[in-house]
């Protein structure tokens, strides 16, 4: 065994034996050395490590399973998102992993998920490759030297991309698998090198465990204003969650995953995992700078073989190019990873139809409705199997693939916590304006930032609001630094009748999607919904 600190709680309880070299809690320089020596990754100009993930350049949600055990039988939201697996199949694949690792090297990172000590989860990440271990070190919170020596994991993630499943005998859909056993406290990942599976597996665990402790787990970013006001940003990949929360005028808490307790908001992670396709040094300087420094892991980014310079414009391998880096790489970041109770909640959507207003205010009932709806457009490349164009989708709680419990559990918690904190809620469209995808243009990020800053600073509190005729949300008639015409999506279209037709189509989609939740909400939320009659 090698490494600066080896926990006295070893790997024997997992049945891992006859391993070759086990590397414990290596820091970035040593992991760089291992990754480069083994040919796992390459060094780019400026210092980042560049790795390719092969066939799987995004998550494989259809290959994720939860083991059907007494502990989870009545608490998991079983269905297309949370697919059950028989315990015997899990045990078989775990035995295969144990056999596969015999005689092989293994990398260990002991870390915490959760910046609030009252709720943090000790997690052990075991990886076959050094670069995945560096990814884990970047993404989670580092224990102190003393904590590492006595580190006892509450959950273990075992990632073996070189091991493939046999669907005919292992109970999987393909050779790729992401398996969660809440009884054995193990996540088993195989057949894929996409590092995001590690990160999202830990998120899914927290989404299952924390509601029982009164904490709302959220797929959101969060930051703090100069007056100590906390804001949270819900949104799926590609909606601007990471970009918009990395605002130089506000202190970043975290970019993707948080918990909302009775005392405030806390980051689950110690790093960021940002999309970097077509990243702009002008529009996103903080994130852009991380792609030029030592310690960052870049996934599937194109690099010149001679100069080692990066081409962030290229989607040669995938649209889903990514950067993983410690959160302290972003200037003006919260060292504690915590903030007070939120004063503003922002729900981000990338509307591919181009009909939603760029910013609108939601009543508490509308907030619960839109939280359960989770409308956006999934950007190509973030999941395996998507096409080359954005696909309109409804992902409940803005993170359905990571929610093991029924969405109503999280929605009720959001409603109750919003009321207790007296928080404002805003729906922000970072998608298209002036037409649908292929006709209109993506909303100018400078204008989106101006609208957000005005909302968070309270500058829209006294502005006249008009109910939108199709969606019922409250649209401001003016906003500092934003042309009035931009605020009215219909006014940006060359063909207003086409706008009306497409808006009505989206209304029908909202109505059809929400039928599955109507029995779980009260009359006030149902009345705040979007229905065809309101648009015709």
C-alpha angles and dihedrals in degrees: 000000000000135000143087094275128017116192117234086228098079136184098270093098088062092054093244107152140157092030119164111223120351115201113202124204098332116184124234098273093053092045089050089053093050094045093049094044091051093047092240095129144001134237117245130202110283094027112281121137114237119206132177120216099200120213096359110064095158141022120302102217094173089060095057119106137177117213111244102236134154090255093058103026097098100028105051121089095234118201139078093335099043106036116189123236127194114248090236091061092050091049090049093053092044089054089050090052092051091051093045093054096052108115092011132109120253132198122213130198119181110200147147130250108207128045094217106084090212091064107022119131120217106227129183116206116201116189137179092215131054095224092057088052090053088050090054091047090052096047103046136052119273118231121221121262091260092048091052093054091060098028112151112183121224089196134019127207113201112192119188110165092176092063115085127194126232106227092201093064107014101059094241131128095231142348089287121081140175109186129182124196112185091183095054092033092229134130113199119196125182144154094036134080095195103125094206089077089070093051097045093045090060089047090053090052092053091046088059100042105039104060089067087059095051095258121128109218111212138193092221146109122236140198141172129235127221090266092054094259113151122215128188126203120206119197147122126249113302097022095103100258095138096037098048095046091052091078116152091217093059134051114250118230095177142320108230124004130040145157126226111210130174090271103041150295125309135185118245092204143051096213147034133249105199132179109241104183107134090353112182123219088205100047098033107024098156095054093038090057091058091063089065101053143081115263097037118116115211119199121209095341115153114244132186108246095219106036095028088222117150128242105206091173093066123094092183093133099023145325086242098078110159144195123206116195140152112272092239088070085077112078119237096026127158109254090203095048089224140108139176128267109307120259094189133035119196122196110198124204132174099213107203090190092060095222105108117093115258089239133007138163122243129209115228089260092050089048091057090046094052092042090056091043097048094188119189141121115263107228115231116264102028090099131030113257101030118129130238095274131062114269121216110237145162113225108179117232086010088276113056095156090063101043113098093177128064112282091238089067091061094038093055090049090051092051093049094046093046091054093047092050095039088227127177119231128211131188110212123189111208091171131085133338131186093026142352124291109304093026108046129044133253112263112269106255090217090061092046090053091049092052093047094048090050092050095046092046092053093246092130095051093092097033117112112258125206123199110242109244094225106032103025094226118138111255120197114235091214140017130184111260095008126102109243092232090062091061092061107064093196091057091058093059121091088212111045092183090057088051091053092049095050093042090055089050091054090047089057090050091052092049095048093047096050095055088086091062102039094096091053098055135064128250093266093060092044090052090051091056128110114255137174093243090062091058102042 
